[in-house]
Amino acid sequence: MAGSALDCNGYRKLLAQTEEQETKWKDDRPRKAMEWAVARAKHYAEKTGLTAEAVLDAWEDRRTYWHVNYYQEANMPEIKGENVRVFETSDDLHASTGDRGFRCPACNQVSRSPYECDSGAFRKNSDKVCDWKAYGLLGCLGKGVSVFVKEKVRVETFFQPVAWEQNAGALPTEGADGG
């Protein structure tokens, strides 16, 4: 285990909880969850430029429930290749997306919300107004974007900002440092 240890308060807190639970329950789930959390923190560090210690400390500061349930793919998704843009602050992200709206992946119209279609357009071949949700079962249908905001230490996925579309000019780089 020493090879995966991090020197930070978040790791020490997580390790103490893991060891306590292992003695009570004789179960390997707490250890596996801790190892997953450390590996994912290192992955986030590699992709964002933060340290793994800073990532794990931030996660542990925010965690309010059992770590076995908290540390999972749904809460800390893998940051894949070029699909995630990295921003220092939420303000940098908001400045980058502008005020032109977000492209709904279902109806292809512009929504004011990045998470729920409010375009007022009808769904294709339907008399139902589009109310697509980025956080629904099918997500953004492969047409959304994922961003990582360093100050939040979190990945979010939402509708493609119109300002980022190829025909809208150059893609934003200010406030982003890769990803």
C-alpha positions, 0 to 999 in steps of 0.5 A: 500500500505504501506505493500508492500513499499520498502525504496529505490530510485527505489521505490520512482521514481516508486511511483511518476510516478504511482501517476502522471499517476493515476491523469492524466488517472484515470486508475489502470494499473500504480498502478497494474504494480507498485505492480507487480514490487515490488512483483517481486523484493521481489521474486527475492530477495528471490531467489537470496540473493539480497535485494528487494531494490537492485533489484528494484533500478537496474531495475529502473536505467535501465528502459527507457520506461513506467513502465506499459510496462517494468514490465512484465513477459517477462522482469522479469520472475519468478525464478522457483525452481531449474531451475535457477542457480545464479552467482555473476558475468558474469565472474563466469558464463562464467568460469562455462560454459567453451569452450565446447559449448552449446547443441542445443535443436532442433538438439541435436548438439553442438553450439558455441552460447548459443542463436542460433544454429550454429552447421551446423547440419541438422534438423531431417527429413529435408534438412534444416540446424538447426538455432534454436533460444533460444529466439524464440517462442518455446524457448529451448523446455524445454531443456535449462537453466536459469541463474541469474547474480547478477551484471546484476540483470537479468534472461537469458535463453539459450541452455544447456552448454555441461560442465553442462551435467550429463555425463560431470562430476559434475555440476558447483557450483563455483560462484553459490550460489543456486537458 
